[in-house]
Amino acid sequence: AVLDQMNLSPIITLIVVYVLVAVVAGPLSSTATLTAVGVVGHAVLVGVGFDPLTTAAALLMISSTEGASPPSSPPIFVACSLADVKDVGKTFFPLIFHYVVPIVIVGCLIALGVLPIANT
């Protein structure tokens, strides 16, 4: 309802939905992320005219960024502890910049049809 009242273009709607999925993937697992916002996000994107298959593929891919997004990334904390990293917070910016942001961009390009997915 909020996105409907904003009257955004389909491309901006796509970006907003996928960024929200990536943000929700931070504290939740990918399964919980898709349960919480995946179905609604998919319905919104299909409602504005995107292909259901490509939006679902991109949603699955973007929800998998959970391991590099704070605050719920136990492997990062364990690795920092083993490497004796004093400021764990500094490790998250490179992870978000080099992992989360590119995956969201690739997901948007898949949903837009710029990057292909295998159709069987």
Rosetta constraint file for C-alpha pairs under 8 A:
AtomPair CA 1 CA 5 HARMONIC 6.31 0.50
AtomPair CA 2 CA 6 HARMONIC 6.41 0.50
AtomPair CA 3 CA 7 HARMONIC 6.85 0.50
AtomPair CA 3 CA 8 HARMONIC 7.19 0.50
AtomPair CA 3 CA 13 HARMONIC 7.39 0.50
AtomPair CA 4 CA 8 HARMONIC 7.67 0.50
AtomPair CA 8 CA 12 HARMONIC 6.06 0.50
AtomPair CA 8 CA 13 HARMONIC 5.94 0.50
AtomPair CA 9 CA 13 HARMONIC 6.15 0.50
AtomPair CA 10 CA 14 HARMONIC 6.11 0.50
AtomPair CA 10 CA 45 HARMONIC 7.75 0.50
AtomPair CA 10 CA 48 HARMONIC 5.90 0.50
AtomPair CA 10 CA 49 HARMONIC 7.50 0.50
AtomPair CA 11 CA 15 HARMONIC 6.33 0.50
AtomPair CA 12 CA 16 HARMONIC 6.10 0.50
AtomPair CA 13 CA 17 HARMONIC 6.09 0.50
AtomPair CA 13 CA 45 HARMONIC 7.38 0.50
AtomPair CA 14 CA 18 HARMONIC 6.17 0.50
AtomPair CA 14 CA 45 HARMONIC 6.43 0.50
AtomPair CA 14 CA 108 HARMONIC 6.94 0.50
AtomPair CA 15 CA 19 HARMONIC 6.02 0.50
AtomPair CA 15 CA 108 HARMONIC 6.72 0.50
AtomPair CA 16 CA 20 HARMONIC 6.13 0.50
AtomPair CA 17 CA 21 HARMONIC 6.24 0.50
AtomPair CA 17 CA 41 HARMONIC 5.94 0.50
AtomPair CA 17 CA 45 HARMONIC 7.97 0.50
AtomPair CA 18 CA 22 HARMONIC 6.23 0.50
AtomPair CA 18 CA 41 HARMONIC 7.96 0.50
AtomPair CA 18 CA 59 HARMONIC 7.18 0.50
AtomPair CA 18 CA 62 HARMONIC 7.15 0.50
AtomPair CA 18 CA 104 HARMONIC 6.57 0.50
AtomPair CA 18 CA 107 HARMONIC 7.79 0.50
AtomPair CA 18 CA 108 HARMONIC 7.43 0.50
AtomPair CA 19 CA 23 HARMONIC 6.17 0.50
AtomPair CA 19 CA 104 HARMONIC 6.95 0.50
AtomPair CA 20 CA 24 HARMONIC 6.09 0.50
AtomPair CA 21 CA 25 HARMONIC 6.06 0.50
AtomPair CA 21 CA 33 HARMONIC 6.96 0.50
AtomPair CA 21 CA 34 HARMONIC 8.00 0.50
AtomPair CA 21 CA 37 HARMONIC 6.65 0.50
AtomPair CA 21 CA 38 HARMONIC 7.28 0.50
AtomPair CA 21 CA 59 HARMONIC 7.59 0.50
AtomPair CA 21 CA 62 HARMONIC 6.95 0.50
AtomPair CA 21 CA 63 HARMONIC 6.35 0.50
AtomPair CA 22 CA 26 HARMONIC 6.79 0.50
AtomPair CA 22 CA 62 HARMONIC 6.02 0.50
AtomPair CA 22 CA 63 HARMONIC 6.10 0.50
AtomPair CA 22 CA 65 HARMONIC 6.76 0.50
AtomPair CA 22 CA 66 HARMONIC 7.74 0.50
AtomPair CA 22 CA 100 HARMONIC 7.45 0.50
AtomPair CA 22 CA 104 HARMONIC 7.31 0.50
AtomPair CA 23 CA 69 HARMONIC 7.91 0.50
AtomPair CA 24 CA 28 HARMONIC 6.46 0.50
AtomPair CA 24 CA 33 HARMONIC 6.10 0.50
AtomPair CA 24 CA 37 HARMONIC 7.94 0.50
AtomPair CA 25 CA 29 HARMONIC 6.24 0.50
AtomPair CA 25 CA 30 HARMONIC 6.20 0.50
AtomPair CA 25 CA 33 HARMONIC 5.49 0.50
AtomPair CA 25 CA 63 HARMONIC 5.61 0.50
AtomPair CA 25 CA 64 HARMONIC 7.41 0.50
AtomPair CA 25 CA 65 HARMONIC 6.53 0.50
AtomPair CA 25 CA 66 HARMONIC 4.87 0.50
AtomPair CA 25 CA 69 HARMONIC 7.24 0.50
AtomPair CA 26 CA 65 HARMONIC 7.52 0.50
AtomPair CA 26 CA 66 HARMONIC 5.12 0.50
AtomPair CA 26 CA 67 HARMONIC 7.58 0.50
AtomPair CA 26 CA 68 HARMONIC 7.67 0.50
AtomPair CA 26 CA 69 HARMONIC 4.57 0.50
AtomPair CA 26 CA 70 HARMONIC 5.37 0.50
AtomPair CA 26 CA 71 HARMONIC 6.09 0.50
AtomPair CA 26 CA 72 HARMONIC 5.89 0.50
AtomPair CA 26 CA 73 HARMONIC 7.74 0.50
AtomPair CA 27 CA 66 HARMONIC 7.35 0.50
AtomPair CA 27 CA 69 HARMONIC 7.62 0.50
AtomPair CA 27 CA 70 HARMONIC 6.76 0.50
AtomPair CA 27 CA 71 HARMONIC 5.61 0.50
AtomPair CA 27 CA 72 HARMONIC 4.74 0.50
AtomPair CA 28 CA 32 HARMONIC 5.80 0.50
AtomPair CA 28 CA 33 HARMONIC 5.85 0.50
AtomPair CA 28 CA 66 HARMONIC 6.90 0.50
AtomPair CA 28 CA 72 HARMONIC 6.89 0.50
AtomPair CA 29 CA 33 HARMONIC 6.03 0.50
AtomPair CA 29 CA 63 HARMONIC 7.97 0.50
AtomPair CA 29 CA 66 HARMONIC 6.09 0.50
AtomPair CA 30 CA 34 HARMONIC 6.14 0.50
AtomPair CA 30 CA 60 HARMONIC 7.91 0.50
AtomPair CA 30 CA 63 HARMONIC 5.00 0.50
AtomPair CA 30 CA 64 HARMONIC 5.52 0.50
AtomPair CA 30 CA 65 HARMONIC 7.85 0.50
AtomPair CA 30 CA 66 HARMONIC 6.40 0.50
AtomPair CA 31 CA 35 HARMONIC 6.15 0.50
AtomPair CA 32 CA 36 HARMONIC 5.97 0.50
AtomPair CA 33 CA 37 HARMONIC 5.98 0.50
AtomPair CA 33 CA 38 HARMONIC 6.56 0.50
AtomPair CA 33 CA 63 HARMONIC 6.42 0.50
AtomPair CA 34 CA 38 HARMONIC 3.93 0.50
AtomPair CA 34 CA 39 HARMONIC 6.67 0.50
AtomPair CA 34 CA 59 HARMONIC 7.80 0.50
AtomPair CA 34 CA 60 HARMONIC 7.68 0.50
AtomPair CA 34 CA 63 HARMONIC 6.89 0.50
AtomPair CA 35 CA 39 HARMONIC 6.72 0.50
AtomPair CA 37 CA 41 HARMONIC 5.81 0.50
AtomPair CA 38 CA 42 HARMONIC 5.92 0.50
AtomPair CA 38 CA 59 HARMONIC 6.84 0.50
AtomPair CA 39 CA 43 HARMONIC 6.14 0.50
AtomPair CA 40 CA 44 HARMONIC 6.13 0.50
AtomPair CA 41 CA 45 HARMONIC 6.21 0.50
AtomPair CA 42 CA 46 HARMONIC 6.08 0.50
AtomPair CA 42 CA 52 HARMONIC 7.38 0.50
AtomPair CA 42 CA 55 HARMONIC 6.51 0.50
AtomPair CA 42 CA 56 HARMONIC 6.62 0.50
AtomPair CA 42 CA 59 HARMONIC 7.68 0.50
AtomPair CA 43 CA 47 HARMONIC 5.87 0.50
AtomPair CA 44 CA 48 HARMONIC 6.41 0.50
AtomPair CA 45 CA 49 HARMONIC 6.55 0.50
AtomPair CA 45 CA 50 HARMONIC 5.65 0.50
AtomPair CA 45 CA 52 HARMONIC 7.99 0.50
AtomPair CA 45 CA 55 HARMONIC 7.14 0.50
AtomPair CA 46 CA 50 HARMONIC 4.84 0.50
AtomPair CA 46 CA 51 HARMONIC 6.22 0.50
AtomPair CA 46 CA 52 HARMONIC 5.78 0.50
AtomPair CA 46 CA 55 HARMONIC 7.66 0.50
AtomPair CA 50 CA 54 HARMONIC 7.82 0.50
AtomPair CA 50 CA 55 HARMONIC 6.86 0.50
AtomPair CA 50 CA 111 HARMONIC 6.94 0.50
AtomPair CA 50 CA 112 HARMONIC 7.42 0.50
AtomPair CA 51 CA 55 HARMONIC 6.20 0.50
AtomPair CA 51 CA 111 HARMONIC 7.22 0.50
AtomPair CA 52 CA 56 HARMONIC 6.07 0.50
AtomPair CA 53 CA 57 HARMONIC 6.23 0.50
AtomPair CA 54 CA 58 HARMONIC 6.14 0.50
AtomPair CA 54 CA 110 HARMONIC 6.27 0.50
AtomPair CA 54 CA 111 HARMONIC 5.00 0.50
AtomPair CA 54 CA 113 HARMONIC 7.62 0.50
AtomPair CA 54 CA 117 HARMONIC 7.37 0.50
AtomPair CA 55 CA 59 HARMONIC 6.03 0.50
AtomPair CA 55 CA 110 HARMONIC 7.64 0.50
AtomPair CA 55 CA 111 HARMONIC 5.07 0.50
AtomPair CA 56 CA 60 HARMONIC 6.21 0.50
AtomPair CA 57 CA 61 HARMONIC 6.30 0.50
AtomPair CA 57 CA 107 HARMONIC 7.98 0.50
AtomPair CA 58 CA 62 HARMONIC 6.06 0.50
AtomPair CA 58 CA 107 HARMONIC 4.53 0.50
AtomPair CA 58 CA 108 HARMONIC 7.12 0.50
AtomPair CA 58 CA 110 HARMONIC 6.42 0.50
AtomPair CA 58 CA 111 HARMONIC 6.37 0.50
AtomPair CA 59 CA 63 HARMONIC 6.04 0.50
AtomPair CA 59 CA 107 HARMONIC 7.26 0.50
AtomPair CA 60 CA 64 HARMONIC 6.56 0.50
AtomPair CA 61 CA 65 HARMONIC 7.54 0.50
AtomPair CA 61 CA 103 HARMONIC 7.37 0.50
AtomPair CA 61 CA 107 HARMONIC 6.87 0.50
AtomPair CA 62 CA 100 HARMONIC 7.89 0.50
AtomPair CA 62 CA 103 HARMONIC 6.23 0.50
AtomPair CA 62 CA 104 HARMONIC 5.84 0.50
AtomPair CA 62 CA 107 HARMONIC 6.54 0.50
AtomPair CA 65 CA 69 HARMONIC 6.56 0.50
AtomPair CA 65 CA 99 HARMONIC 7.61 0.50
AtomPair CA 65 CA 100 HARMONIC 5.86 0.50
AtomPair CA 65 CA 103 HARMONIC 7.71 0.50
AtomPair CA 66 CA 72 HARMONIC 7.24 0.50
AtomPair CA 66 CA 73 HARMONIC 6.89 0.50
AtomPair CA 67 CA 72 HARMONIC 7.11 0.50
AtomPair CA 67 CA 73 HARMONIC 4.79 0.50
AtomPair CA 67 CA 74 HARMONIC 7.57 0.50
AtomPair CA 67 CA 75 HARMONIC 7.25 0.50
AtomPair CA 67 CA 76 HARMONIC 7.65 0.50
AtomPair CA 68 CA 73 HARMONIC 6.11 0.50
AtomPair CA 68 CA 76 HARMONIC 7.46 0.50
AtomPair CA 68 CA 92 HARMONIC 7.10 0.50
AtomPair CA 68 CA 95 HARMONIC 5.75 0.50
AtomPair CA 68 CA 96 HARMONIC 6.47 0.50
AtomPair CA 68 CA 99 HARMONIC 7.16 0.50
AtomPair CA 68 CA 100 HARMONIC 6.94 0.50
AtomPair CA 69 CA 73 HARMONIC 6.39 0.50
AtomPair CA 69 CA 92 HARMONIC 7.08 0.50
AtomPair CA 69 CA 95 HARMONIC 7.51 0.50
AtomPair CA 69 CA 96 HARMONIC 6.43 0.50
AtomPair CA 69 CA 100 HARMONIC 7.32 0.50
AtomPair CA 70 CA 92 HARMONIC 6.88 0.50
AtomPair CA 73 CA 77 HARMONIC 6.80 0.50
AtomPair CA 74 CA 78 HARMONIC 6.16 0.50
AtomPair CA 75 CA 79 HARMONIC 6.03 0.50
AtomPair CA 76 CA 80 HARMONIC 6.05 0.50
AtomPair CA 77 CA 81 HARMONIC 6.09 0.50
AtomPair CA 77 CA 88 HARMONIC 7.04 0.50
AtomPair CA 78 CA 82 HARMONIC 6.21 0.50
AtomPair CA 79 CA 83 HARMONIC 6.11 0.50
AtomPair CA 80 CA 84 HARMONIC 5.88 0.50
AtomPair CA 80 CA 85 HARMONIC 4.98 0.50
AtomPair CA 80 CA 86 HARMONIC 7.89 0.50
AtomPair CA 80 CA 88 HARMONIC 6.42 0.50
AtomPair CA 81 CA 85 HARMONIC 6.15 0.50
AtomPair CA 87 CA 91 HARMONIC 7.75 0.50
AtomPair CA 88 CA 92 HARMONIC 7.39 0.50
AtomPair CA 89 CA 93 HARMONIC 7.63 0.50
AtomPair CA 90 CA 94 HARMONIC 7.73 0.50
AtomPair CA 91 CA 95 HARMONIC 6.54 0.50
AtomPair CA 92 CA 96 HARMONIC 5.98 0.50
AtomPair CA 93 CA 97 HARMONIC 5.93 0.50
AtomPair CA 94 CA 98 HARMONIC 5.69 0.50
AtomPair CA 94 CA 99 HARMONIC 7.84 0.50
AtomPair CA 95 CA 99 HARMONIC 5.36 0.50
AtomPair CA 95 CA 100 HARMONIC 6.88 0.50
AtomPair CA 96 CA 100 HARMONIC 4.72 0.50
AtomPair CA 96 CA 101 HARMONIC 6.12 0.50
AtomPair CA 97 CA 101 HARMONIC 5.55 0.50
AtomPair CA 97 CA 102 HARMONIC 7.43 0.50
AtomPair CA 98 CA 102 HARMONIC 6.44 0.50
AtomPair CA 99 CA 103 HARMONIC 6.25 0.50
AtomPair CA 100 CA 104 HARMONIC 6.27 0.50
AtomPair CA 101 CA 105 HARMONIC 6.23 0.50
AtomPair CA 102 CA 106 HARMONIC 6.06 0.50
AtomPair CA 103 CA 107 HARMONIC 6.00 0.50
AtomPair CA 104 CA 108 HARMONIC 6.22 0.50
AtomPair CA 105 CA 109 HARMONIC 6.28 0.50
AtomPair CA 106 CA 110 HARMONIC 6.13 0.50
AtomPair CA 106 CA 115 HARMONIC 7.70 0.50
AtomPair CA 107 CA 111 HARMONIC 6.21 0.50
AtomPair CA 108 CA 112 HARMONIC 6.11 0.50
AtomPair CA 109 CA 113 HARMONIC 6.21 0.50
AtomPair CA 109 CA 114 HARMONIC 5.19 0.50
AtomPair CA 109 CA 115 HARMONIC 5.62 0.50
AtomPair CA 110 CA 114 HARMONIC 5.88 0.50
AtomPair CA 110 CA 115 HARMONIC 4.75 0.50
AtomPair CA 110 CA 116 HARMONIC 6.23 0.50
AtomPair CA 110 CA 117 HARMONIC 7.20 0.50
